[in-house]
């Protein structure tokens, strides 16, 4: 098991929070926007943003190639001198939390659902190896909705084919400019995707409109995590239908990070 093979050796818990993400453009726009809307305080934290520049399956291969002896920060530092300099400026021992944002990317050459399962099992704690969040089918799902949507017009999409999803969403969204999202926009996006996750997890086979609602905070915390979302995706969409339910990972990160106060703002 991957988790048993990785040596810890990185988090000496101080004040730096690291965000690692797949692409250089869209993810950075989202994280910059989240930083300006939600993360400027508390000021005792430093935030650094590190692009991995490849998909989750390539990340897994790199960890596997090194027999899982290199932690993900070291892997990034070896891969990119700019990242190495940035980490050295804050000091690796100052890192207290690591968050990773990657796409499901079912059409990738090395795509493998068992890899997703193993990565989610391993990267499940931000103060340990890091906490992984998956967007289905990819990062652009964050804007795959309109302000008057009650459920998803595009509930699911093909999981293993390149369907031109970026262009599909770009032609049909009320949230085109990710740099200009405000807190109220995020509240709508969060509520939409938390409600949809409730629908995915509670429904016996497929989504149903009755389950498309915001659960109680305690129920959400108890039943909804990234592994539970993936398993329900796999059982109800990927395996039987070769599809994934459209789901952005950023709402789940925000609730995990900011907690019940943010959740209460949604109601």
N, C-alpha and C positions, 0 to 999 in steps of 0.2 A: 504493500500500500504506500502511495506517494507520501502521505502524511508522516509515516513512520521513518521515511528515508531522509527527510529534510532536517538538517541540523538547524537549531534555532539561531543562536548567536547574533541577533541584531537589535532587539528592542530594549534599550536601557532607559526607557520611559522618561522623556523630558517634555519637550514643547513643540516638536515639529511633526506636522501631519502631511503625509505623502499621498498624492493622487496619481495613480498609474493608469494609463488609458491606451486604447488601441491605436486610434488615428491621431493625426496632428491638427486637424481642422475642426470638425464638428464637435468632438468631445471637448476640445479646449474652449470653444465658444460657450458651451453649456456650463463648464466648470468655472469659467471667468464670470459668467452671469450669476451662477449660484454664489460665488464668492462675494460679488457686489451686493446681492440681495440678502444673503443669510450669514456669511462667514467673516465679516469684518471684525466682529467681536465674538468671543473674548480676545482681546489684543495680546494676551500672553502666548497665543499659538502662532507659529509660523506655518505657512502652507506652501508646499512646492509641488509643481505639476510636471510629470515626467511621461512623455509619449513613448510607448514601446515600439510603435511603427510596424506591427505585424499582428496576425490574428492569434486567438487563444490556443489554437492547435500547434502553431509554431512555437509559442511560449512553452507549452508542455514538452515539445520535442527538445527544446534547448535545456530544460530542467532535467529531462530524462538522459540526454547525452552526457551530462555532467554528473550522472548518478545521484542527482538531487542534493549534491553537496554544496552548491552555490545558492545562496538565498537570492530572492528576486532583486533586491537593491544592488547586490554585487553583480548580478547578471546585466542589469541596466548600465552600471558603471563600466563594465568591460565592453559593452556594445557601443557606447556613445561617450566621447570625451567631454562633450558639453554637459551631459548629465553627471558625469564623474565630478566635474568642477563644481556643479551646483550642489551636489550632495556633500562634497568636502567643505564647502563654504558654511553649511549649517552644522556639519559634523554628524556622521552616521549614528553615533551613540545618542544623539538628541532626538531621534525618531521615536515617536510614541504610538502612532497609528498609521496603518497603510490601507488604502482603499483602491481596489482595481475595478475598472470598467471595460468590459469586452462585449463583443457581439456574438450571438449564436452562430451566425455565418455558416448555415448548414450546407451551402453550396461550395464551401472552400475545399481545396484538393484533399486536405488531410482531415476533413470533418469526421468526427466520431463521437457519438453520444456518450460512450463510456468515458471518454476524456473529459467531457463536460461534467459528468457525475463525479469523477475523481477529483477534478480541480475544485469543484464546489465543496466537496468533503474536506479537502485540504485547506483551502483558503476561506475559512469560515470564522475568523476572529481577527479583527483589525489590530489588536494589540499583540498578536502572535505572528503568524506568517503573512497575515493580510486578509482582508475580507473582499471577496469577489462578487461582483454584480453583473448579471447577464441581461442584455437587451435582445428581444426577439422581434423580428429577425435580425435587426441591427439598430444602431444608435438613432437613426432617423425616426424610429417609432415614437420618440418623445414628442414629435409634432404631428403624429398621425391621428389627428382629431380636429373637430371644429367646436366652437364655443357652445353651440346648442345641442351637441351630441348627448344623448341619454344612454346609449350603448354604442358599440363600435360599428360604424358603417362597414368597416373592413375588419371583421372579427378575427379572421385568420388568413394566412397567406401560405403559399407553398414553402416547405421547409428546406428542400434540398436543391432547388433550382434558382438560377439567377433570374429574377423576375423584374429587374430594373427598379427595385424598391425605392431608391432615392428619388428617381424621377416621378414615380407613382405618387409618392407623398408630396413632393414639391408642387405638384399640380393641384393638390386637393387638401389644403390646410389653412387654418386661421393663425398659425404660429410660425410663419415662414422665417421671420428674422429672430434667430435665437439669441442675438446680442441684446435685443430690446425686451425680452420677457420681463414682466414686473412680478411682484409678489402675488398679486391677484391672479395672474396667468398661471403661476406655479400652483396656486391653490386648486385651480380648476384641473390642471394636468394631474396633480397628485390624487385628487379625489376620483378622477376618472379611472386611473390605473389601479388604485387600491380597490375600487369597486369592481373592476374587471377581474382582479386577482381573486377576490371573494367569489365571484361567479365561477371562475375556473376551478377553484379548490372545492367549493361546495356542491357543484353540479355533479351528478352521478356519471354522465357520459359527455355531455357537451355543455356549452354555456346556455343559461336560460335567463330571461329578462328579470324574473323574480329575484334571482340571486345577485343581480347587478346593483349593488348598494353598498354603502360604506358600513363595514362591520364595527362593532364596539372595539375600542382600542385594545382592551385586554384579549379579545378574541383574535384580533389581527396579530398581536405579538405572539400569542400562543401557537397559532396555526400557520402563519405565513412567514416563510423564510426562502432564501434563494434555492435551496435544495428541494423544498416542498413544491415550489413553483415549477422547477424543472421536471420533477417526477410526474406532476399533473399534466404538464405539457407533453411529456413522453407517452403517458398512458392514454390520454384523451385526444391528442392531436398528432404527434409525430408518428407513433407506431401504427395507429389504425388508418390515418388519413394522409400521411406524408405532408403535414402542415404544422405551423406553429401559430398559436394565438398571439396577436400583436400585443407587445407589452414592453414598456420602457422600464429600465432599471433605476432611473434617477429618483422617482418618487419613493421607492423603497429605501434607498440610501438616505434621503432627506428625513424620513420618519425614524429610521434607525439612529440617525445622527442627532436630530433635534428633539425627538421624543414626543411625549404626550401633549405638550403645549402647542406644537405645530399641528398635531392631529386634531386637537379641539378647535383650532381655527378653521378647519374644513367644514364643520357642521353648521 
